[in-house]
Every structure is written in structure tokens, then in C-alpha cells.
Amino acid sequence: MQEQQFVFSLDMLAEATENFHDKNKLGQGGFGAVYKGITRNGNEIAVKKLSAKSAQGNKEFMNEVKLVANVQHRNLAKLLGCCAEGNERLLVYEYFPNKSLDTILFDSEKGRELDWEKRCNIIIGIARGLLYLHEDSQLRIIHRDIKVNNILLDHKLNAKIADFGLAKLFPEDETHIHTGVAGTYGYMAPEYAMRGQLSIKVDIYSFGVVVLEIISGRKNIDTELPHHMQNLLEWAWKLFNRGNALNLVDSKASQVSQEQALRCIHVGLLCVQADATLRPVMSNVIMMLSSSSVTLTNPSNPAFISNSKSYVSTSKSKSSSGFEEYERRTTSQTTSGTTTSSFQRIPSINETSLTQMQAR
């Protein structure tokens, strides 16, 4: 794409969004607000506007531009261009009329639009997008914020991974690095949330949480449910061990294949295992999801966040004090040439990404 086609003027984007009018607002995240726009030639676009209150927004902006401009895949949201004028920083994406997955999945009526086949296609689409980021693109990328809010749906309900503001390039010769923590409560792997240990297995853990949410049609933490069901991972693990895993399946989903449902739940639990080394890589995940002839290993216990915001392993009866330790840490250490910044804040608890960025 030529530069003049990639760079949008602020005036053009203001006109397309009716000066960023609230009626065109599609959503709000840690980066800022997203607006629907219509260009003069009638094309629909989505404009992400950097919040002026975001102290680290410029880093996120440059991170997203550099990364997304260099990756293209059918299951990644396509970046059409950007705008940087004065203090304004904006990203322009293709527009998706069905918005993000959470707006349909968690809605009591819209959720019925997602029959079992559509849910399986969404799961596979997310997996293929992550496989591309982890293994098949020229850059090795860890997204760090995989969640239902960041999965967009096109007019055919195909999944598109979006929001690369927290994405991080990963060295080809390293299995993991230590870095500052950024992400969303409920989707963060324990080794990353508590020790800043980052690897592709962090995305795989988040993917596992999303898989269980898609199957169940509920959020990973729901305090309105009975106490024993409030934490999705804990509930799914108990049902699986009791042989009642199908009770997890969303009642709104029609034409459910029990065999496929059991396989998807099994794979989801393999992805959220507390031991990161046991989680499968995305290429194996796709094989397990796509073929009933692939034998699945027994998952070990998952790790999840309790209501007290401590990480818990289901094999233990008491909560760890991981988040308390995480908040107390003030020193830095260097691993694999990457500096670990101080852990001063816990992950977001309201589905908005918390960012603690570093230069790569």
C-alpha cells in the first residue's frame, strides 16, 4: 500500500465520524475509544482514537502501527492506515458490523445467533490467527491480550484478532523472557501475572479461557452465579473430572455435537494448565480441534484467579499469595537480555487492558 493511501488526515477522519460523535462510538478500551466512520466514497471504517489521558498511549500507538502493518492474515483485523497530527494519534481499521465477540456471546438473545458450528468456526479462526503470529509470520509475535473483547466478527461471523497495542516481538532463539506485565484480569497466565515470565504459552492460556467462554456462553468470572460456578475454569475443571463436562455447554447454542463439545472443552483445559510447559502449541491445538483421530492427553489442574485476586491451583486447597507478592515487587532483574520493570499494579478487573509498556 502506498504511503499516501496509508496515512489519513485528521480532517478526513473527523468528517467520517461526524467529529467523533458519541452516536458513532463502537466501544471504549484502555487505549481509547473506537468510532464508526463512513468515508466520502462510502467505505465503512473503524477509527481507534488514542485517549489523551493515556500516559503510555504513544508507545502503544507506535507498537500497533509497526506490528500490524507488517502482518496480514485472514483471521487478523486489517489495519487500513493511521493518523498522527498534533497531539492526535489514530488507527484506521476495516469495519466489522458484528462488532466484538463479547457483544453477541454474552447477550441473552444475540447469543442464539451463535449455533455450535459458528462457535467452532470462531474457535478455529482464533487458533489460526495465533498460529500465524507465533509461528508463520515473518515476525514472532505474542499478542498478550487475547480476550473475547478483542475478537472481532465480520459479516459472516468469522473471527478476526484485533488490538495489538500490547503485542510484543519475541526473540526467535528464546523460549521465554521476563518483562513488565500488561493484560486483563481473568485471561492472564499465572507465570506471567506473578513473575512477568512471557512466552507463547501466555497467549495459549488466554486462548483456553476464550474457548471455555465460547462453549459456555458466559464470562470467566461471574459473581452473579452461585459461588461454586463463579469461576469458569474452576467450574469447568470440576465438571470434567466428574464426567459431566457437557453441562458446561451454553443452552443458547443449537445443533451441538456432543463429541466436538467434549473435545473443545478438553482442549480448552489443556491450554489453561497451571504448568506452562504442558500447554500445547497452536499447531497442535489446531490438529486436536480439527481431527477426532488425534488422541488427547489428560489435562492437569488449571490455574485461575480467585475472588480474592490470588492465583489458585486446583490441586491445592489454599490460595497462593501471588498477587500480594506481585504488588510488593519493586526491584528489576534481567533475563535473556530483557529488563523486568517493577510490578506496581495488578491486572485490570473491568475487562480493560492495563498497560506497562517497555521499549523493545
C-alpha positions as CSV (number, residue, x, y, z in Angstrom):
1,M,0.0,0.0,0.0
2,Q,1.4,3.4,-0.9
3,E,2.1,5.8,1.9
4,Q,-0.4,8.4,0.7
5,Q,-3.1,5.7,0.9
6,F,-2.0,4.6,4.3
7,V,-1.8,8.0,6.1
8,F,-5.2,9.6,6.8
9,S,-5.7,13.3,7.6
10,L,-7.3,14.3,10.9
11,D,-9.9,16.3,9.0
12,M,-10.9,13.4,6.9
13,L,-11.4,11.1,9.9
14,A,-13.3,13.8,11.8
15,E,-15.6,14.2,8.8
16,A,-16.1,10.4,8.5
17,T,-17.0,10.0,12.2
18,E,-19.1,13.3,12.4
19,N,-16.4,14.8,14.6
20,F,-16.2,11.6,16.7
21,H,-19.8,11.9,17.8
22,D,-21.0,9.6,20.6
23,K,-23.6,8.1,18.4
24,N,-20.8,6.6,16.3
25,K,-18.9,5.2,19.2
26,L,-18.4,1.5,19.0
27,G,-16.5,0.9,22.2
28,Q,-14.0,2.0,24.8
29,G,-10.8,0.3,25.9
30,G,-7.6,1.1,27.7
31,F,-6.1,2.6,24.5
32,G,-9.1,4.9,23.9
33,A,-12.4,5.0,22.1
34,V,-13.3,3.4,18.7
35,Y,-15.7,5.1,16.3
36,K,-17.5,4.0,13.2
37,G,-16.8,6.2,10.2
38,I,-18.0,6.5,6.6
39,T,-15.6,7.9,4.1
40,R,-16.6,10.2,1.2
41,N,-16.5,7.2,-1.2
42,G,-18.9,5.3,1.1
43,N,-16.5,2.9,2.7
44,E,-17.1,2.0,6.3
45,I,-14.2,2.2,8.7
46,A,-13.4,1.8,12.4
47,V,-11.3,4.6,13.9
48,K,-9.4,4.0,17.1
49,K,-8.7,7.3,18.8
50,L,-5.9,7.5,21.3
51,S,-7.1,8.7,24.7
52,A,-5.4,12.0,25.8
53,K,-5.4,10.6,29.3
54,S,-3.3,7.5,28.3
55,A,0.3,8.3,29.5
56,Q,1.7,5.4,27.6
57,G,-0.5,5.7,24.6
58,N,2.2,6.9,22.1
59,K,4.1,3.7,22.8
60,E,1.0,1.6,22.3
61,F,0.2,3.5,19.1
62,M,3.7,3.0,17.6
63,N,3.7,-0.6,18.7
64,E,0.4,-1.3,17.0
65,V,1.3,0.5,13.8
66,K,4.7,-1.2,13.4
67,L,3.4,-4.7,14.2
68,V,0.0,-4.7,12.4
69,A,1.4,-3.0,9.3
70,N,3.8,-6.0,8.9
71,V,1.3,-8.9,9.5
72,Q,-1.6,-9.9,7.3
73,H,-3.8,-12.9,7.8
74,R,-7.5,-13.7,7.2
75,N,-8.0,-14.0,11.0
76,L,-6.3,-10.7,11.9
77,A,-8.1,-7.4,11.7
78,K,-6.7,-5.4,8.8
79,L,-5.0,-2.1,9.5
80,L,-6.0,0.4,6.8
81,G,-3.9,3.3,7.9
82,C,-3.0,5.8,10.7
83,C,-3.1,9.4,11.5
84,A,-0.6,11.5,13.6
85,E,-1.3,15.2,13.7
86,G,-0.5,17.4,16.6
87,N,-1.4,15.5,19.8
88,E,-3.8,13.2,18.0
89,R,-3.0,9.6,17.3
90,L,-5.5,7.4,15.4
91,L,-5.6,4.0,13.8
92,V,-8.0,3.1,11.0
93,Y,-9.2,-0.5,10.6
94,E,-11.7,-2.2,8.5
95,Y,-15.2,-2.0,10.0
96,F,-16.9,-5.1,11.3
97,P,-20.7,-4.8,11.6
98,N,-21.0,-7.6,14.2
99,K,-18.5,-5.8,16.5
100,S,-16.6,-7.8,19.0
101,L,-17.4,-11.4,20.1
102,D,-18.5,-10.4,23.6
103,T,-21.4,-8.3,22.4
104,I,-23.0,-11.4,20.9
105,L,-21.7,-14.2,23.0
106,F,-22.8,-12.8,26.4
107,D,-26.2,-11.4,25.2
108,S,-29.2,-13.5,26.2
109,E,-30.8,-13.0,22.8
110,K,-28.0,-12.4,20.3
111,G,-26.2,-15.4,21.7
112,R,-28.7,-17.6,19.9
113,E,-27.1,-16.5,16.6
114,L,-24.1,-18.5,17.5
115,D,-25.0,-22.1,16.8
116,W,-22.5,-24.8,17.5
117,E,-20.9,-24.7,14.0
118,K,-20.4,-20.9,14.2
119,R,-18.8,-21.3,17.7
120,C,-16.4,-24.0,16.4
121,N,-15.5,-21.8,13.4
122,I,-14.7,-18.9,15.7
123,I,-12.5,-21.0,17.9
124,I,-10.6,-22.4,14.9
125,G,-10.3,-18.9,13.4
126,I,-8.7,-17.5,16.6
127,A,-6.4,-20.5,16.7
128,R,-5.3,-20.0,13.1
129,G,-4.7,-16.3,13.8
130,L,-2.5,-17.1,16.8
131,L,-0.6,-19.8,14.9
132,Y,0.3,-17.2,12.3
133,L,1.5,-14.7,14.9
134,H,3.5,-17.4,16.8
135,E,5.0,-19.4,14.0
136,D,4.1,-18.4,10.5
137,S,4.6,-14.7,10.2
138,Q,8.0,-13.0,9.4
139,L,7.8,-11.6,12.9
140,R,7.3,-13.8,16.0
141,I,4.6,-12.0,18.0
142,I,2.9,-12.6,21.3
143,H,-0.4,-10.7,21.5
144,R,-0.6,-10.5,25.3
145,D,-4.3,-9.5,25.4
146,I,-6.3,-12.3,23.8
147,K,-9.9,-12.0,25.1
148,V,-13.4,-12.0,23.7
149,N,-13.5,-8.2,23.6
150,N,-10.5,-8.3,21.2
151,I,-12.1,-10.8,18.8
152,L,-14.0,-9.0,16.0
153,L,-16.6,-10.7,13.8
154,D,-17.1,-10.0,10.1
155,H,-20.5,-10.2,8.4
156,K,-20.1,-14.0,8.2
157,L,-19.1,-14.2,11.9
158,N,-15.5,-15.1,11.0
159,A,-13.1,-14.3,13.8
160,K,-10.5,-11.5,13.5
161,I,-8.0,-10.9,16.2
162,A,-7.7,-7.2,17.0
163,D,-6.0,-4.7,19.3
164,F,-2.2,-5.1,19.0
165,G,-1.4,-2.3,21.4
166,L,0.2,-4.7,23.9
167,A,1.7,-7.1,21.4
168,K,5.4,-7.9,21.8
169,L,8.0,-9.1,19.4
170,F,9.6,-12.3,20.6
171,P,13.2,-13.4,20.0
172,E,13.5,-16.4,17.8
173,D,16.2,-18.0,19.9
174,E,14.4,-17.7,23.3
175,T,11.7,-19.9,24.9
176,H,10.7,-17.1,27.3
177,I,11.7,-13.7,28.6
178,H,10.9,-11.6,31.6
179,T,9.1,-8.3,31.1
180,G,6.6,-5.9,32.5
181,V,3.1,-7.2,32.9
182,A,0.1,-6.0,30.8
183,G,-3.2,-7.6,30.2
184,T,-6.7,-8.3,31.5
185,Y,-7.8,-9.9,34.7
186,G,-9.1,-13.4,34.1
187,Y,-7.1,-14.0,30.9
188,M,-3.6,-13.8,32.2
189,A,-1.4,-16.9,32.7
190,P,-0.1,-17.3,36.3
191,E,3.6,-17.4,35.4
192,Y,3.2,-14.1,33.6
193,A,0.9,-12.3,36.1
194,M,3.1,-13.2,39.1
195,R,6.6,-13.4,37.7
196,G,6.5,-11.5,34.4
197,Q,7.6,-14.6,32.6
198,L,6.5,-14.2,29.0
199,S,6.3,-16.9,26.3
200,I,3.8,-18.0,23.6
201,K,2.2,-20.1,26.3
202,V,0.8,-16.9,27.7
203,D,-1.4,-16.4,24.6
204,I,-2.3,-20.1,24.7
205,Y,-3.6,-19.8,28.3
206,S,-5.7,-16.8,27.2
207,F,-6.9,-18.7,24.2
208,G,-8.0,-21.6,26.5
209,V,-10.0,-19.2,28.6
210,V,-11.7,-17.8,25.5
211,V,-12.5,-21.3,24.3
212,L,-14.3,-22.1,27.5
213,E,-16.2,-18.8,27.4
214,I,-17.3,-19.5,23.8
215,I,-18.5,-23.0,24.7
216,S,-20.3,-21.9,27.9
217,G,-21.6,-18.5,26.7
218,R,-20.5,-16.9,30.0
219,K,-17.7,-14.7,31.3
220,N,-14.7,-16.3,33.0
221,I,-15.7,-14.5,36.3
222,D,-19.3,-14.0,37.0
223,T,-20.2,-13.1,40.6
224,E,-23.9,-13.3,39.9
225,L,-23.8,-17.0,39.6
226,P,-23.8,-19.5,42.6
227,H,-20.5,-19.4,44.4
228,H,-19.3,-22.8,43.1
229,M,-19.9,-21.7,39.5
230,Q,-18.5,-18.1,39.6
231,N,-15.0,-19.0,38.3
232,L,-15.4,-20.6,34.9
233,L,-12.1,-22.5,34.9
234,E,-12.7,-24.0,38.3
235,W,-16.2,-25.0,37.3
236,A,-15.1,-26.5,34.0
237,W,-12.4,-28.5,35.7
238,K,-14.9,-29.9,38.3
239,L,-17.4,-30.9,35.6
240,F,-14.7,-32.5,33.5
241,N,-13.4,-34.6,36.4
242,R,-17.0,-35.7,37.3
243,G,-17.7,-36.8,33.8
244,N,-20.3,-34.0,33.4
245,A,-18.4,-31.7,31.0
246,L,-21.3,-31.3,28.7
247,N,-23.1,-29.4,31.4
248,L,-20.8,-26.6,30.5
249,V,-22.3,-26.1,27.0
250,D,-24.3,-22.9,26.6
251,S,-28.0,-23.7,26.5
252,K,-28.4,-21.0,23.8
253,A,-26.2,-23.0,21.3
254,S,-28.2,-25.1,18.9
255,Q,-27.2,-28.2,17.0
256,V,-24.5,-29.1,19.4
257,S,-22.2,-32.1,18.5
258,Q,-21.5,-33.7,21.9
259,E,-18.3,-35.3,20.6
260,Q,-17.0,-32.0,19.4
261,A,-18.1,-30.2,22.5
262,L,-16.2,-32.7,24.7
263,R,-13.1,-32.3,22.5
264,C,-13.3,-28.5,22.6
265,I,-13.7,-28.5,26.4
266,H,-10.8,-30.9,26.7
267,V,-8.5,-28.8,24.5
268,G,-9.5,-25.6,26.4
269,L,-8.5,-27.3,29.7
270,L,-5.2,-28.4,28.1
271,C,-4.5,-24.7,27.3
272,V,-5.1,-23.4,30.8
273,Q,-3.0,-25.9,32.7
274,A,-1.1,-24.3,35.5
275,D,2.2,-25.7,34.3
276,A,3.0,-23.7,31.2
277,T,5.3,-26.4,29.8
278,L,2.3,-28.8,29.5
279,R,0.2,-26.4,27.4
280,P,0.1,-27.3,23.7
281,V,1.5,-25.0,21.0
282,M,-1.1,-23.6,18.5
283,S,-0.2,-26.0,15.7
284,N,-1.1,-28.9,18.0
285,V,-4.2,-27.1,19.2
286,I,-5.5,-26.9,15.6
287,M,-4.7,-30.5,15.0
288,M,-6.6,-31.6,18.1
289,L,-9.6,-29.4,17.3
290,S,-9.7,-30.4,13.6
291,S,-9.3,-34.2,13.9
292,S,-11.1,-36.7,16.1
293,S,-8.3,-39.2,15.4
294,V,-5.8,-37.2,17.4
295,T,-5.5,-38.6,20.9
296,L,-5.8,-36.0,23.7
297,T,-3.7,-36.3,26.8
298,N,-5.3,-35.9,30.2
299,P,-5.2,-32.2,31.3
300,S,-3.6,-31.4,34.7
301,N,-5.1,-28.9,37.0
302,P,-5.6,-25.3,35.7
303,A,-4.7,-22.1,37.4
304,F,-7.3,-19.4,37.9
305,I,-7.8,-16.2,39.8
306,S,-9.9,-16.5,42.9
307,N,-12.3,-13.8,44.1
308,S,-9.6,-12.6,46.4
309,K,-7.4,-11.9,43.3
310,S,-4.9,-14.6,44.3
311,Y,-3.9,-17.3,41.8
312,V,-5.1,-20.7,42.8
313,S,-4.1,-24.1,41.6
314,T,-7.0,-26.5,41.8
315,S,-4.7,-29.2,43.2
316,K,-4.2,-27.1,46.3
317,S,-6.7,-26.3,49.0
318,K,-5.5,-22.9,49.8
319,S,-4.9,-19.8,47.8
320,S,-1.4,-18.5,47.0
321,S,-0.4,-15.0,47.8
322,G,0.9,-14.4,44.3
323,F,-0.8,-11.1,43.7
324,E,0.2,-9.8,47.1
325,E,3.8,-10.6,46.2
326,Y,3.3,-9.2,42.7
327,E,2.2,-5.8,44.1
328,R,5.1,-5.7,46.5
329,R,7.8,-6.2,43.9
330,T,9.8,-3.1,43.3
331,T,13.1,-4.4,42.0
332,S,14.2,-5.1,38.5
333,Q,16.1,-8.1,37.1
334,T,17.4,-9.0,33.7
335,T,16.8,-12.3,31.9
336,S,17.6,-13.1,28.3
337,G,18.7,-9.5,27.8
338,T,15.3,-8.1,28.7
339,T,14.8,-5.9,31.8
340,T,11.9,-6.6,34.0
341,S,10.1,-3.5,35.2
342,S,8.6,-3.1,38.6
343,F,5.3,-4.7,39.3
344,Q,3.3,-1.8,40.6
345,R,-0.3,-2.6,39.5
346,I,-2.5,-5.7,39.3
347,P,-4.2,-6.5,36.0
348,S,-7.4,-4.8,35.1
349,I,-10.6,-6.2,36.7
350,N,-13.0,-4.5,34.4
351,E,-12.1,-6.1,31.0
352,T,-10.0,-3.0,30.1
353,S,-6.3,-3.7,29.3
354,L,-3.8,-2.5,31.8
355,T,-0.5,-1.5,30.2
356,Q,3.0,-1.4,31.5
357,M,5.0,-0.9,28.3
358,Q,8.7,-1.1,27.6
359,A,10.7,-0.3,24.5
360,R,11.6,-3.5,22.7
